[in-house]
């Protein structure tokens, strides 16, 4: 909680994205694709302003991006409204990347993040299934991309059925130290959702904490970063591991 309060004091009404080992935070007014991770971190910490930050994400409703899944599921936004928005843009059972963050590049690994539980919670199980199936066909080498796909597969087990377990557990067995703490944190959450041992990534993450900050994240060409999404997924992994929340809650 101390790091959350220190971050709030620094960023004011802007959303934190990433910071170097000596700071400061790079921020954005609307949260970008990681805004839900900041709001979710506040919810995990029981912060009094969590709902207000979630409300600030409303600007992303009806925007052309599959990352509404990541923004609204983890940010505890209006999942029903976001699901309808996503479904309205589906093409052949898949929600494309969209144009909100640049040219539409089709199907990307990070386009799976949060989409399965968001759609399934709104009753759109068939679309959730076809969307995740298309993403699990990707031959991904990017560490965070592999982590996103593992998390999507784990969510598919919980929300769509056991037929996804073999693939999800295979991805977990193949996981190794990725050189990016954010990817490790996402993978740890996926493992815990599957009921698997996540002690190896959790140990690496614990070793990367300095003065309450999870460092060791990579973003574009930046290294050893404190990443708001890495911090959120690490906090989520710990909350699940210690039985503080259900693995289906986020």
Secondary structure, 3 states (H helix, E strand, C coil): CHHHHHHHHHHCCCEEEEECCCCCEEEECCCHHHHHHHHHHHHHCCCCCHHHHHHHHHHHCCCCECCHHHHHHHCCCCHHHHHHHHHHCEECCEECCECCCCCCCCCCHHHHCCHHHHHHHCCCHHHHHHHHHHHCCCCCCCHHHHHHHHHHHHHHHHHCCHHHHHHHHHHHHCCCCCCCHHHHHHHHHHHHHCCCCCHHHHHHHHHCEECCEECCEEECCEEEEEEHHHHHHHHHHHHHHCCCCCCCCC
